[in-house]
Each structure stands twice: as C-alpha cells, then as structure tokens.
Amino acid sequence: MSCGLWPALRELSASARLVLYDHRGHGRSTGTVPRETPLEVLADDAARLIRELRLGPVGILGHSNGGFIGLHLALRHPRLVANLVLVDTAASAKFRPVSRETARRRATPAILRALRSLWDKPIADAAAFRRLWRTVQPLYFHRPTPERIDLVTDSLRFDVEARSRILRAFDRYDLRPELSRIGAPTMVVVGRHDWITPPPFAEELALAIADARLEVFERSGHYPFVEEPRRFARLVGEFLVTGR
C-alpha cells in the first residue's frame, strides 16, 4: 500500500502492524518504473523489501493496482506471503471496457472529459495529472465528499511517466490462468458501487483462488477503507492477524 494512504488506513493499525511503502517512481521513492514488465518488477521490489526487513511471511494488502502487484507477489514469491487481502482489484485487464461503459452511464461530462484525457491522451505534466485525477475522484466513491477526496489525493505524488508505463502493462495483464496456484489464505474486498473494478471481478477472484473469502461493502465505491472504515478495519485487521 502507498504511504499516501496512511491517513485512510490508520484504524487498521489497531489490529495489525502496518508497513507501508511507495513503489519506485511513486510517492517518496526514487527511481523509475521500468519499461518492461513493471508489475512483475514492482512485485520483486516488494519481496526484496520483506527480506531486507527480515519480516518473514507477511500479510499483504493490495488495493487497485496494488492488488495487481500483490497477485504477482503471491505467485512469484509464495513463501513470503502469509495471507493476502485484495481490495477493489481484478485478475486481468478485462475490467477496462466494463469500467468505460459504466463511466459513460454514471459520470458527468466534466468527469468523462477528464477520464478520456487520463486514458487516451498524453498528460502535460504532474500538475495537469493532479487536476485530472481530482476531477474524476467523485466517480470513485458511493458518497463523495471533499474531505474524502482530499484524504486519498492530497499526499499523492503524480508522475506522468510512471502512469504511462503502468497503463501500457495493462495491455498484457492477465493472471486468471494462474490464480489456482495461490495457496495463501485470501480475502477479496470490493465496494458494491465500485465503477472501475466492480463486484463481478472480485467474484471472479474469489472463485478462482482456493477457499478465498469475499466481502462486499454495500455502502462503498472504490475506497471501502474510507467509506466504511470501521468495518474494514475490523474484518481486514482480524484476517491479517489470523488468516481467517
């Protein structure tokens, strides 16, 4: 999980020891996202961090793109993963056409214009990236408020090149054939109103990973740890500690 999400995840620290870090090219971390196989490389970075901190097998919590990386980590370094929490994420890029269609139905004209710029056009610089990202955020919540949007955007670093390389990786992202190899106890979390990786993609994960547990947050969009923080902290905290 990104360090920028610490304010939103604070309640979870009452149950579990949290280690949050920024991927290379993200947040406070230096370096650049690699051109080739970025998701795999970022998963290997996470494995290296776990080993260097001598943490042993740990619970992994991955949200959205972090879920893609968490899945790669569980597949590439299974001995390091004690249990896995996948939050509002997917096993393949098949969510992209679905989310585009959902956006056409739900989004305001201003949000649609911003989404097209984020998806299909070069972004001029970090300031433009930040403006576009804040513009689309109401779509990510079931009940958006300025305070909730500030919580998930204020501390982020916006790197245009990192985003471009991650988006290109989505073109070949598909872990569905490998999901049955994941042996770590897994919880799949999704907000009922998530527009970008909606519940059917969470259900797909939960069905394909052996004995995975699915938790749907009925009053949330893409950020259940913001919209239903107490339930999220209780369920996810207990699972990270016990694996059940």
C-alpha positions as CSV (number, residue, x, y, z in Angstrom):
1,M,0.0,0.0,0.0
2,S,1.1,3.5,-0.7
3,C,2.4,5.6,2.2
4,G,-0.1,8.2,1.0
5,L,-3.0,6.1,2.2
6,W,-1.8,6.0,5.8
7,P,-4.4,8.6,7.0
8,A,-7.2,6.4,5.5
9,L,-5.8,3.2,7.0
10,R,-5.0,4.5,10.4
11,E,-7.8,2.5,12.1
12,L,-6.3,-0.7,10.7
13,S,-3.1,-0.2,12.7
14,A,-5.1,-1.0,15.9
15,S,-5.2,-4.7,14.8
16,A,-2.1,-5.2,12.7
17,R,1.4,-3.8,12.4
18,L,1.4,-1.9,9.1
19,V,4.4,-1.4,6.9
20,L,3.5,1.0,4.1
21,Y,5.9,1.9,1.3
22,D,6.0,3.7,-2.0
23,H,6.9,1.8,-5.1
24,R,9.8,3.1,-7.2
25,G,8.7,6.1,-9.1
26,H,5.8,6.6,-6.7
27,G,5.4,8.8,-3.6
28,R,8.6,9.5,-1.8
29,S,10.6,6.7,-3.5
30,T,13.2,7.5,-6.1
31,G,13.9,5.5,-9.3
32,T,11.7,5.0,-12.2
33,V,9.0,2.4,-13.1
34,P,10.7,0.0,-15.6
35,R,9.5,0.0,-19.2
36,E,9.3,-3.8,-19.4
37,T,7.2,-6.0,-17.0
38,P,6.7,-3.2,-14.5
39,L,4.1,-5.1,-12.4
40,E,6.5,-8.1,-12.0
41,V,9.4,-5.8,-11.2
42,L,7.4,-3.9,-8.5
43,A,6.3,-7.3,-7.0
44,D,10.0,-8.3,-6.9
45,D,10.8,-5.0,-5.2
46,A,8.2,-5.8,-2.5
47,A,9.8,-9.2,-2.0
48,R,13.2,-7.7,-1.6
49,L,11.8,-5.2,1.0
50,I,10.3,-8.0,3.0
51,R,13.6,-9.9,3.0
52,E,15.7,-6.9,3.9
53,L,13.4,-6.0,6.8
54,R,13.5,-9.7,7.9
55,L,9.8,-9.8,8.3
56,G,9.3,-13.4,7.3
57,P,5.9,-14.4,5.7
58,V,3.6,-11.4,6.0
59,G,0.1,-10.4,5.3
60,I,-0.2,-8.5,2.0
61,L,-2.8,-5.8,1.4
62,G,-3.1,-4.6,-2.2
63,H,-5.7,-2.0,-3.3
64,S,-6.5,-1.5,-7.0
65,N,-3.2,-1.5,-9.0
66,G,-1.6,-2.6,-5.7
67,G,-3.8,-5.7,-6.0
68,F,-2.2,-6.5,-9.4
69,I,1.2,-6.3,-7.7
70,G,0.0,-8.3,-4.7
71,L,-1.2,-11.1,-7.0
72,H,2.2,-11.1,-8.8
73,L,3.9,-11.2,-5.4
74,A,1.8,-14.2,-4.2
75,L,2.6,-16.1,-7.4
76,R,6.3,-15.2,-7.7
77,H,7.3,-15.3,-4.0
78,P,4.7,-17.5,-2.3
79,R,6.9,-18.3,0.7
80,L,6.8,-14.6,1.7
81,V,3.0,-14.3,1.7
82,A,1.2,-15.5,4.9
83,N,-2.2,-14.2,3.7
84,L,-3.5,-11.9,1.0
85,V,-6.1,-9.1,1.0
86,L,-7.2,-7.9,-2.4
87,V,-9.2,-4.7,-2.3
88,D,-11.2,-3.4,-5.3
89,T,-8.9,-5.0,-7.9
90,A,-9.0,-7.6,-10.7
91,A,-7.1,-10.6,-12.2
92,S,-7.0,-9.2,-15.7
93,A,-7.4,-6.1,-17.8
94,K,-10.9,-7.2,-18.8
95,F,-12.3,-4.7,-16.3
96,R,-11.3,-1.8,-18.6
97,P,-14.1,-2.0,-21.2
98,V,-16.6,-2.6,-18.5
99,S,-15.5,0.4,-16.5
100,R,-15.5,2.7,-19.6
101,E,-19.1,1.7,-20.2
102,T,-20.0,2.3,-16.6
103,A,-18.4,5.7,-16.7
104,R,-20.4,6.7,-19.8
105,R,-23.6,5.9,-17.7
106,R,-22.6,7.5,-14.4
107,A,-20.1,10.2,-15.0
108,T,-20.7,13.9,-15.5
109,P,-19.5,15.5,-18.8
110,A,-16.6,17.0,-17.0
111,I,-15.5,13.7,-15.4
112,L,-15.8,12.0,-18.8
113,R,-13.6,14.5,-20.4
114,A,-11.0,14.1,-17.7
115,L,-11.2,10.3,-17.9
116,R,-10.6,10.5,-21.7
117,S,-7.5,12.6,-21.0
118,L,-6.2,10.2,-18.4
119,W,-6.8,7.1,-20.6
120,D,-6.2,8.2,-24.1
121,K,-4.1,11.4,-24.3
122,P,-0.6,12.5,-23.3
123,I,-0.7,14.3,-19.9
124,A,1.4,17.5,-20.0
125,D,2.9,17.4,-16.5
126,A,2.4,16.4,-12.9
127,A,0.2,19.5,-12.2
128,A,-2.2,18.5,-15.0
129,F,-2.2,14.9,-13.8
130,R,-3.2,16.1,-10.3
131,R,-6.0,18.3,-11.7
132,L,-7.4,15.5,-13.8
133,W,-7.2,12.9,-11.0
134,R,-9.0,15.1,-8.6
135,T,-11.7,15.8,-11.2
136,V,-12.5,12.1,-11.6
137,Q,-12.5,11.2,-7.9
138,P,-16.2,11.7,-7.2
139,L,-16.8,8.7,-9.5
140,Y,-14.7,6.5,-7.2
141,F,-17.0,7.0,-4.2
142,H,-20.5,5.9,-3.4
143,R,-21.0,9.1,-1.5
144,P,-18.2,11.6,-2.4
145,T,-17.3,14.5,-0.2
146,P,-14.5,17.0,-0.5
147,E,-13.0,15.6,2.7
148,R,-12.9,12.0,1.4
149,I,-11.4,13.2,-1.9
150,D,-8.7,15.1,0.0
151,L,-7.9,12.1,2.1
152,V,-7.0,9.9,-0.9
153,T,-5.3,12.6,-3.1
154,D,-3.6,15.3,-1.0
155,S,-0.5,13.3,-0.2
156,L,0.0,11.6,-3.6
157,R,2.9,12.3,-5.9
158,F,1.8,12.5,-9.6
159,D,4.4,11.0,-12.0
160,V,3.3,11.1,-15.7
161,E,5.9,8.6,-16.9
162,A,5.1,6.1,-14.1
163,R,1.4,6.2,-15.0
164,S,2.2,5.8,-18.7
165,R,4.3,2.7,-18.1
166,I,1.8,1.1,-15.8
167,L,-1.0,1.7,-18.2
168,R,0.9,0.0,-21.0
169,A,1.4,-3.0,-18.8
170,F,-2.3,-3.4,-18.5
171,D,-2.4,-4.4,-22.2
172,R,-1.0,-7.8,-21.3
173,Y,-2.1,-8.1,-17.7
174,D,-4.0,-11.4,-17.2
175,L,-3.3,-13.7,-14.2
176,R,-6.5,-15.7,-14.5
177,P,-4.9,-18.9,-15.6
178,E,-2.5,-18.8,-12.6
179,L,-4.9,-17.9,-9.8
180,S,-5.4,-21.6,-8.7
181,R,-1.7,-21.7,-7.8
182,I,-2.2,-19.1,-4.9
183,G,-2.1,-21.1,-1.7
184,A,-2.2,-18.2,0.8
185,P,-5.4,-17.6,2.7
186,T,-7.1,-14.8,0.7
187,M,-9.8,-12.2,1.4
188,V,-11.3,-10.3,-1.6
189,V,-12.9,-7.0,-0.7
190,V,-15.0,-4.9,-3.0
191,G,-17.3,-1.9,-2.8
192,R,-20.7,-2.6,-4.2
193,H,-20.6,0.7,-6.1
194,D,-17.1,0.5,-7.4
195,W,-17.2,1.6,-11.1
196,I,-13.7,0.6,-12.2
197,T,-13.2,-2.9,-10.8
198,P,-16.8,-3.7,-9.9
199,P,-18.1,-6.8,-7.9
200,P,-18.0,-9.3,-10.8
201,F,-14.2,-9.0,-10.9
202,A,-14.0,-9.6,-7.2
203,E,-16.3,-12.6,-7.5
204,E,-14.0,-14.0,-10.2
205,L,-11.0,-13.7,-7.9
206,A,-12.8,-15.3,-5.0
207,L,-14.0,-18.2,-7.1
208,A,-10.6,-18.9,-8.7
209,I,-8.4,-18.7,-5.6
210,A,-8.9,-21.7,-3.3
211,D,-11.0,-21.0,-0.3
212,A,-10.9,-17.3,-0.8
213,R,-13.4,-15.2,1.2
214,L,-15.4,-12.5,-0.4
215,E,-16.5,-9.4,1.5
216,V,-18.8,-6.9,-0.3
217,F,-19.1,-3.4,1.2
218,E,-22.6,-2.2,0.4
219,R,-22.1,1.5,1.1
220,S,-18.7,1.9,-0.7
221,G,-17.2,2.6,-4.1
222,H,-13.5,2.0,-4.9
223,Y,-12.3,3.0,-1.4
224,P,-14.1,0.9,1.3
225,F,-11.5,1.8,3.8
226,V,-12.6,5.4,3.5
227,E,-16.3,5.0,3.2
228,E,-16.8,2.1,5.7
229,P,-13.5,2.4,7.8
230,R,-14.7,0.7,11.0
231,R,-16.0,-2.4,9.2
232,F,-12.9,-2.5,7.0
233,A,-10.5,-2.2,10.0
234,R,-12.4,-4.9,11.9
235,L,-12.7,-7.5,9.1
236,V,-9.3,-6.9,7.4
237,G,-7.4,-6.4,10.6
238,E,-8.6,-9.7,12.0
239,F,-7.9,-11.5,8.8
240,L,-4.4,-10.2,8.5
241,V,-3.6,-11.4,12.0
242,T,-5.4,-14.8,11.9
243,G,-5.8,-15.6,8.2
244,R,-9.5,-16.4,8.9
